[in-house]
């Protein structure tokens, strides 16, 4: 069976997607194991005769950093850290994101700058491979000392505490450990800090959102092209000449994608009565393209983050250094995730406007896309739903990263709020997917009123696949199952 080997080499977003989609088990490479062991052995030697207090290893945490802890209590110190910091609340983190948190925490610990035991990293690998998923909650992290509360929930089951989801059921972790033959771990010095400090909660949400964002960006072009043809739109605004003289990469890529999608359409080449189209159609290259460029930028930031050591203190065995610094601070990705939320909300924003144009009774399309309006409301209310969702996304786009509330008696006096940026980005991703699904529902309905003319072969294939899931609506019927089926359809490509 193919494994993904955790190494110090580059972990790409595409590889993360492959690991999740193909359910690849993880294995530590020999190099990663050697790095972890070397760092732990160095730290144990350092602890034999510590010259001065080492933050969080021989001292308390946060503003308690000046209180020393006796050698016989160092293990208890780490267990207390995990228990006391498990203060999460709110909704549960979806299981696919918990898997991603585990993967990213294993990757970060594998670089050999965290001082954990090999057994601790191997247990995280075991959890990932066996689908023993800690129950983690969405609220509680300030995104600055790392994701303390959610990562504490991730860590509790290592100690036989807290809960896990296993085989579809939420159960006490002690039960599941006993059932699977795993003993609770005893944490050594520094280990609780290594597990709790770090940006893996917000990074996991960011990576999940980025993977979805790429797919939604492609869908926005497909659905927008279908809506353009259904609206009897013009192709001229998508010619290369226009976009080469304003050379944003995403803009040019979008224009070419729309042209390719409409290649061979009977509708797009027929003479038009109107001189130009509304912005929501005509400016797809500029709007969708700006989102593409944002996705590329955010991918570069998150790729750096998931290939980094983000706990504290940081241990450098070769240089004989243990440095208490701030790699756990989420600011670099907090800004990027706020930016991505804005970019994805805009895909939803422009999509809803195209939906509105399709039901408006313009260009010989029937009002609300039914042959007998009046008796039938037709597609009147799916647009309301899209408008409601778009409005909510606009509210979610208020950046989290501009806020900071001091904590730990002022020791942690500037925080990133990156975890809030991450969880609301996730909501915007889900919202945008729903809005695009509603546009597809409308565009597929509208194109039927252009028959017998055909759109392009590529879009006719898409329509044929879609019609296997969602019917043409002749007369009013219950609509919400068709919206749900449309959302599920967006997961198929």
C-alpha positions as CSV (number, residue, x, y, z in Angstrom):
1,X,0.0,0.0,0.0
2,X,1.3,3.5,-0.9
3,X,2.1,5.7,2.1
4,X,2.9,9.4,2.4
5,X,6.3,9.7,4.0
6,X,6.6,12.6,6.4
7,X,9.9,14.2,5.6
8,X,11.6,17.6,5.9
9,X,11.0,18.0,2.2
10,X,8.4,20.4,0.8
11,X,4.7,19.6,1.4
12,X,2.6,21.1,-1.3
13,X,-1.2,21.9,-1.1
14,X,-1.7,19.5,-4.0
15,X,0.0,16.7,-2.1
16,X,-2.2,17.5,1.0
17,X,-5.3,17.2,-1.2
18,X,-4.0,13.9,-2.6
19,X,-3.4,12.5,0.9
20,X,-6.9,13.4,2.0
21,X,-8.7,12.4,-1.2
22,X,-6.9,9.0,-1.5
23,X,-6.9,8.4,2.2
24,X,-3.1,7.7,2.1
25,X,-1.7,6.5,5.4
26,X,1.3,8.4,6.9
27,X,4.7,7.1,7.8
28,X,7.7,9.0,9.3
29,X,10.8,8.9,7.0
30,X,14.1,7.8,8.6
31,X,15.3,11.4,8.3
32,X,12.3,12.7,10.2
33,X,12.7,10.1,12.9
34,X,16.4,10.9,13.3
35,X,15.6,14.6,13.6
36,X,13.0,14.1,16.2
37,X,15.2,11.7,18.3
38,X,18.3,14.0,18.0
39,X,16.3,17.0,19.2
40,X,14.8,15.1,22.2
41,X,18.2,13.7,23.3
42,X,19.7,17.2,23.1
43,X,16.9,18.6,25.2
44,X,17.2,15.8,27.8
45,X,21.0,16.5,28.1
46,X,20.2,20.2,28.4
47,X,17.8,19.5,31.2
48,X,20.3,17.7,33.3
49,X,22.1,20.9,34.2
50,X,20.0,23.8,33.0
51,X,22.1,27.0,33.3
52,X,19.0,29.2,33.5
53,X,15.3,28.8,33.4
54,X,13.9,27.7,30.0
55,X,10.4,29.0,29.3
56,X,7.6,26.5,29.5
57,X,10.1,23.7,30.1
58,X,11.3,24.5,33.6
59,X,8.9,27.4,34.2
60,X,5.1,28.1,34.1
61,X,3.3,29.4,31.0
62,X,2.3,32.8,29.7
63,X,2.7,35.5,32.4
64,X,3.7,32.7,34.8
65,X,7.0,32.4,33.0
66,X,8.9,33.7,36.1
67,X,7.8,30.8,38.3
68,X,10.2,27.8,38.2
69,X,8.9,24.2,38.4
70,X,10.8,21.4,40.1
71,X,12.4,18.6,38.1
72,X,10.1,16.0,39.6
73,X,7.0,18.0,38.4
74,X,8.0,18.6,34.7
75,X,5.8,15.9,33.3
76,X,2.9,16.9,35.5
77,X,3.4,20.5,34.2
78,X,2.9,19.4,30.6
79,X,-0.2,17.3,31.4
80,X,-1.7,20.2,33.4
81,X,-1.1,22.5,30.4
82,X,-3.1,20.2,28.1
83,X,-5.9,19.8,30.6
84,X,-6.2,23.5,31.6
85,X,-6.0,24.8,28.0
86,X,-8.8,22.5,26.6
87,X,-11.4,25.3,26.8
88,X,-12.9,25.0,23.4
89,X,-16.6,25.6,22.8
90,X,-19.1,26.1,20.0
91,X,-19.5,23.9,17.0
92,X,-17.3,20.8,16.4
93,X,-14.6,21.1,13.9
94,X,-15.6,18.9,10.8
95,X,-13.8,15.6,10.8
96,X,-11.9,16.2,7.5
97,X,-10.4,19.3,9.0
98,X,-9.4,17.4,12.2
99,X,-7.5,14.9,10.0
100,X,-5.8,17.9,8.4
101,X,-4.9,19.3,11.8
102,X,-3.2,16.0,12.7
103,X,-1.3,15.9,9.4
104,X,0.0,19.4,9.8
105,X,1.0,18.9,13.4
106,X,2.9,15.8,12.5
107,X,4.6,17.7,9.7
108,X,5.6,20.6,11.9
109,X,7.0,18.3,14.7
110,X,9.0,16.2,12.2
111,X,11.5,19.0,11.6
112,X,13.3,18.3,14.8
113,X,13.0,21.7,16.5
114,X,10.2,20.9,18.9
115,X,11.8,18.5,21.4
116,X,9.0,15.9,21.4
117,X,9.5,12.2,22.0
118,X,9.3,10.0,18.9
119,X,6.5,8.1,20.6
120,X,4.3,11.2,20.7
121,X,4.7,11.9,17.0
122,X,4.1,8.2,16.2
123,X,0.9,8.3,18.2
124,X,-0.4,11.2,16.1
125,X,0.5,9.2,13.0
126,X,-1.4,6.2,14.5
127,X,-4.5,8.4,15.1
128,X,-4.4,9.7,11.6
129,X,-4.0,6.3,10.0
130,X,-6.7,4.6,12.1
131,X,-9.1,7.6,11.8
132,X,-9.2,8.1,15.5
133,X,-10.1,11.8,15.4
134,X,-10.0,14.0,18.5
135,X,-13.2,16.0,19.1
136,X,-12.1,19.7,18.7
137,X,-14.3,22.8,18.9
138,X,-14.2,25.8,16.7
139,X,-14.1,28.6,19.3
140,X,-11.4,29.4,21.8
141,X,-8.2,30.3,20.0
142,X,-6.7,33.8,19.7
143,X,-4.3,32.6,17.0
144,X,-1.2,33.9,18.7
145,X,0.3,31.6,21.3
146,X,-0.6,29.1,18.6
147,X,-4.1,27.6,18.6
148,X,-4.0,26.7,22.3
149,X,-7.6,25.6,23.0
150,X,-8.2,23.6,19.9
151,X,-4.8,21.9,19.9
152,X,-5.3,21.1,23.6
153,X,-8.5,19.2,22.5
154,X,-6.4,17.5,19.8
155,X,-3.9,16.5,22.5
156,X,-6.2,15.3,25.2
157,X,-6.8,11.8,23.7
158,X,-3.0,11.2,23.6
159,X,-3.3,11.1,27.4
160,X,-6.5,9.1,27.4
161,X,-8.6,12.2,28.1
162,X,-11.3,14.0,26.2
163,X,-13.2,12.4,23.3
164,X,-12.6,11.1,19.9
165,X,-14.7,10.2,16.9
166,X,-14.1,6.6,15.9
167,X,-16.0,4.6,13.3
168,X,-18.7,7.3,13.2
169,X,-19.3,7.5,16.9
170,X,-18.1,10.1,19.5
171,X,-16.7,8.2,22.5
172,X,-14.4,8.8,25.5
173,X,-10.8,8.5,24.2
174,X,-9.9,6.1,27.1
175,X,-12.4,3.6,25.8
176,X,-11.1,3.8,22.2
177,X,-7.5,3.6,23.3
178,X,-8.2,0.4,25.3
179,X,-10.2,-1.1,22.3
180,X,-7.4,-0.4,19.9
181,X,-4.6,-1.5,22.2
182,X,-3.0,1.9,22.7
183,X,-1.7,3.0,26.1
184,X,-2.1,6.6,27.2
185,X,1.1,8.6,26.8
186,X,3.0,10.3,29.5
187,X,4.3,13.6,28.3
188,X,7.9,14.6,29.0
189,X,9.2,18.1,29.5
190,X,8.3,20.6,26.7
191,X,5.9,18.2,24.9
192,X,2.6,19.8,25.9
193,X,3.9,23.1,24.7
194,X,5.1,21.6,21.4
195,X,1.6,20.1,20.9
196,X,-0.4,23.2,21.9
197,X,1.8,25.9,20.4
198,X,1.5,26.1,16.6
199,X,-0.8,27.3,13.9
200,X,-2.2,23.9,12.8
201,X,-5.9,24.6,13.6
202,X,-6.0,27.8,11.5
203,X,-3.7,26.4,8.9
204,X,-5.9,23.3,8.5
205,X,-9.0,25.5,7.9
206,X,-6.9,27.7,5.5
207,X,-5.6,24.7,3.5
208,X,-9.1,23.1,3.3
209,X,-10.6,26.4,2.2
210,X,-7.8,26.9,-0.4
211,X,-8.4,23.5,-1.9
212,X,-12.1,24.2,-2.1
213,X,-11.4,27.7,-3.4
214,X,-9.5,26.4,-6.5
215,X,-12.5,24.1,-7.3
216,X,-15.0,26.9,-6.8
217,X,-12.9,29.2,-9.0
218,X,-13.1,26.6,-11.8
219,X,-16.9,26.2,-11.2
220,X,-17.5,29.9,-11.3
221,X,-16.0,30.0,-14.9
222,X,-18.1,27.0,-16.0
223,X,-21.3,28.2,-14.5
224,X,-20.7,31.8,-15.6
225,X,-20.1,30.6,-19.2
226,X,-23.3,28.7,-19.2
227,X,-25.2,31.7,-17.7
228,X,-23.6,34.0,-20.4
229,X,-24.9,31.7,-23.2
230,X,-28.3,31.3,-21.6
231,X,-28.5,35.1,-21.3
232,X,-27.7,35.5,-25.0
233,X,-24.4,37.2,-24.1
234,X,-21.6,38.5,-26.2
235,X,-18.1,36.8,-26.5
236,X,-16.1,39.9,-27.6
237,X,-15.2,41.0,-24.1
238,X,-13.3,37.7,-23.7
239,X,-10.9,38.2,-26.6
240,X,-7.1,38.0,-25.8
241,X,-6.4,41.5,-27.1
242,X,-8.4,43.1,-24.3
243,X,-6.7,41.2,-21.5
244,X,-3.1,41.4,-22.9
245,X,-3.2,45.2,-22.4
246,X,-4.1,44.8,-18.7
247,X,-2.0,41.8,-18.0
248,X,-3.2,40.4,-14.7
249,X,-2.6,36.7,-15.0
250,X,-6.0,35.6,-13.5
251,X,-7.9,38.0,-15.8
252,X,-6.3,36.5,-18.9
253,X,-6.7,33.0,-17.7
254,X,-10.4,33.6,-17.0
255,X,-11.1,35.1,-20.4
256,X,-9.4,32.1,-22.1
257,X,-11.3,29.6,-19.9
258,X,-14.7,31.2,-20.8
259,X,-13.8,31.2,-24.5
260,X,-12.7,27.5,-24.3
261,X,-15.8,26.6,-22.5
262,X,-18.0,28.2,-25.2
263,X,-16.1,26.9,-28.1
264,X,-18.6,25.5,-30.6
265,X,-21.7,27.1,-29.1
266,X,-24.4,27.9,-31.6
267,X,-25.8,30.5,-29.2
268,X,-22.7,32.6,-28.6
269,X,-22.0,33.2,-32.3
270,X,-25.4,34.2,-33.4
271,X,-26.1,38.0,-34.1
272,X,-27.0,40.0,-31.0
273,X,-29.5,42.8,-30.8
274,X,-27.8,44.4,-27.7
275,X,-24.5,46.3,-27.8
276,X,-23.1,45.2,-24.5
277,X,-23.9,43.0,-21.5
278,X,-24.2,43.9,-17.8
279,X,-21.0,43.8,-15.7
280,X,-21.8,40.5,-14.0
281,X,-21.3,38.9,-17.4
282,X,-18.9,41.2,-19.2
283,X,-16.5,41.6,-16.3
284,X,-16.1,38.0,-15.4
285,X,-12.4,38.0,-16.5
286,X,-11.7,41.0,-14.2
287,X,-13.7,39.7,-11.2
288,X,-13.1,36.0,-11.4
289,X,-9.5,36.7,-12.4
290,X,-8.8,38.8,-9.3
291,X,-10.0,35.9,-7.2
292,X,-7.6,33.5,-9.1
293,X,-4.7,35.8,-8.4
294,X,-5.7,36.0,-4.7
295,X,-5.9,32.2,-4.5
296,X,-2.3,32.0,-5.9
297,X,-1.0,34.5,-3.4
298,X,-2.7,32.8,-0.4
299,X,-1.4,29.4,-1.6
300,X,2.2,30.8,-1.4
301,X,1.6,32.0,2.2
302,X,0.0,28.8,3.4
303,X,2.5,26.6,1.7
304,X,5.3,28.4,3.6
305,X,3.3,28.0,6.8
306,X,2.7,24.3,6.6
307,X,6.4,23.7,5.9
308,X,7.4,25.5,9.1
309,X,8.1,24.9,12.8
310,X,5.5,27.0,14.6
311,X,5.8,26.0,18.3
312,X,7.7,27.6,21.1
313,X,10.4,27.5,22.5
314,X,12.3,26.5,19.4
315,X,15.1,24.0,19.9
316,X,18.3,24.1,17.8
317,X,20.5,21.1,18.7
318,X,23.3,21.9,16.3
319,X,23.6,25.5,17.6
320,X,23.1,24.5,21.3
321,X,20.2,27.0,21.5
322,X,16.7,27.0,23.0
323,X,15.0,30.2,22.0
324,X,11.7,31.5,23.3
325,X,10.3,33.5,20.4
326,X,7.1,33.9,18.4
327,X,6.7,31.5,15.5
328,X,3.3,30.6,16.8
329,X,1.9,34.0,16.0
330,X,-0.7,33.6,13.3
331,X,-0.5,37.1,11.7
332,X,1.0,35.9,8.3
333,X,-1.9,33.6,7.6
334,X,-4.5,35.6,9.4
335,X,-4.1,38.4,6.8
336,X,-4.1,35.9,3.9
337,X,-7.2,34.1,5.1
338,X,-9.1,37.4,5.5
339,X,-8.0,38.3,1.9
340,X,-9.2,34.9,0.6
341,X,-12.6,35.3,2.3
342,X,-13.1,38.6,0.5
343,X,-12.0,37.1,-2.8
344,X,-14.4,34.1,-2.5
345,X,-17.3,36.2,-1.3
346,X,-16.9,38.2,-4.5
347,X,-17.4,35.0,-6.6
348,X,-20.7,34.6,-4.8
349,X,-21.5,38.3,-5.1
350,X,-21.2,38.4,-8.9
351,X,-22.8,35.0,-9.3
352,X,-26.0,36.1,-7.5
353,X,-26.2,39.1,-9.9
354,X,-26.1,36.8,-12.9
355,X,-28.8,34.7,-11.4
356,X,-31.0,37.8,-10.9
357,X,-30.5,38.7,-14.6
358,X,-31.6,35.3,-15.7
359,X,-34.9,35.5,-13.9
360,X,-35.6,39.1,-14.7
361,X,-37.6,38.5,-17.9
362,X,-34.9,40.1,-20.1
363,X,-33.8,39.0,-23.5
364,X,-36.9,36.8,-24.3
365,X,-36.4,34.6,-21.3
366,X,-39.7,34.1,-19.4
367,X,-40.1,35.8,-16.0
368,X,-38.7,33.6,-13.3
369,X,-37.8,31.0,-15.9
370,X,-41.1,29.2,-16.1
371,X,-43.4,28.8,-19.2
372,X,-46.5,29.8,-17.2
373,X,-45.5,32.5,-14.6
374,X,-48.3,33.8,-12.4
375,X,-49.7,30.5,-11.6
376,X,-46.1,29.4,-11.0
377,X,-43.5,31.4,-9.0
378,X,-40.8,29.4,-10.7
379,X,-37.3,30.5,-9.9
380,X,-38.3,33.6,-7.9
381,X,-37.1,32.4,-4.5
382,X,-33.8,30.6,-5.2
383,X,-32.5,34.1,-6.0
384,X,-33.8,35.3,-2.6
385,X,-31.8,32.4,-1.0
386,X,-28.7,33.4,-2.9
387,X,-29.1,37.1,-2.0
388,X,-29.5,36.1,1.7
389,X,-26.3,34.0,1.6
390,X,-24.3,36.7,-0.2
391,X,-25.4,39.2,2.4
392,X,-24.2,37.0,5.2
393,X,-20.8,36.5,3.5
394,X,-20.4,40.3,3.2
395,X,-20.7,40.4,7.0
396,X,-18.2,37.6,7.4
397,X,-15.7,39.6,5.4
398,X,-15.0,42.0,8.1
399,X,-11.3,41.1,8.7
400,X,-10.6,39.3,11.9
401,X,-6.9,40.1,11.7
402,X,-7.5,43.8,12.5
403,X,-8.6,42.9,16.1
404,X,-6.5,42.1,19.1
405,X,-7.4,41.6,22.7
406,X,-4.5,41.3,25.2
407,X,-4.4,38.1,27.3
408,X,-2.4,36.4,30.0
409,X,-2.1,39.5,32.2
410,X,-0.7,41.5,29.3
411,X,2.2,39.2,28.4
412,X,0.4,38.2,25.3
413,X,-0.6,41.7,24.3
414,X,-1.1,41.4,20.6
415,X,-2.9,38.5,19.1
416,X,-3.7,37.6,15.4
417,X,-7.3,36.3,15.7
418,X,-6.2,34.1,12.9
419,X,-8.4,31.2,14.1
420,X,-11.5,33.5,13.7
421,X,-10.3,34.5,10.3
422,X,-10.0,30.7,9.5
423,X,-13.4,29.6,10.7
424,X,-15.3,32.4,9.0
425,X,-13.3,31.8,5.8
426,X,-14.6,28.2,6.0
427,X,-18.2,29.6,6.2
428,X,-17.6,31.9,3.2
429,X,-16.3,28.9,1.2
430,X,-19.5,27.0,2.1
431,X,-21.7,30.0,1.3
432,X,-20.1,30.6,-2.1
433,X,-20.5,27.0,-3.1
434,X,-24.2,27.3,-2.3
435,X,-24.6,30.5,-4.3
436,X,-22.8,29.0,-7.4
437,X,-25.0,25.9,-7.1
438,X,-28.1,28.2,-7.2
439,X,-26.7,29.9,-10.3
440,X,-26.2,26.6,-12.0
441,X,-29.8,25.6,-11.2
442,X,-31.0,28.8,-12.9
443,X,-28.6,28.7,-15.9
444,X,-29.5,25.1,-16.7
445,X,-33.2,26.0,-16.6
446,X,-32.7,29.2,-18.7
447,X,-30.7,27.4,-21.5
448,X,-33.8,25.1,-22.1
449,X,-35.7,28.2,-23.3
450,X,-33.1,28.7,-26.1
451,X,-33.8,25.3,-27.6
452,X,-33.4,23.9,-30.3
453,X,-30.2,25.9,-30.3
454,X,-27.3,24.3,-28.5
455,X,-24.5,25.7,-26.3
456,X,-21.0,24.3,-26.6
457,X,-20.2,20.5,-26.6
458,X,-18.4,21.0,-23.3
459,X,-21.3,22.7,-21.6
460,X,-23.9,20.3,-23.2
461,X,-21.9,17.4,-21.6
462,X,-22.0,19.3,-18.3
463,X,-25.8,19.9,-18.6
464,X,-26.4,16.2,-19.4
465,X,-24.5,15.2,-16.3
466,X,-26.4,17.8,-14.2
467,X,-29.8,16.7,-15.6
468,X,-29.2,13.2,-14.2
469,X,-29.3,14.8,-10.7
470,X,-31.6,17.9,-11.2
471,X,-34.7,18.0,-13.5
472,X,-36.0,20.8,-15.6
473,X,-38.8,22.5,-13.7
474,X,-42.1,22.7,-15.7
475,X,-44.5,23.7,-12.8
476,X,-43.9,24.7,-9.2
477,X,-42.6,21.9,-7.0
478,X,-40.5,21.7,-3.8
479,X,-37.2,23.3,-4.6
480,X,-34.9,22.8,-1.7
481,X,-33.9,19.2,-2.6
482,X,-32.9,20.5,-6.1
483,X,-30.7,23.1,-4.5
484,X,-29.1,20.4,-2.3
485,X,-28.6,18.2,-5.3
486,X,-27.0,21.1,-7.1
487,X,-24.5,21.7,-4.2
488,X,-23.6,18.0,-4.2
489,X,-23.1,18.1,-8.0
490,X,-20.4,20.7,-7.5
491,X,-18.4,18.1,-5.6
492,X,-18.3,15.8,-8.6
493,X,-15.6,17.6,-10.6
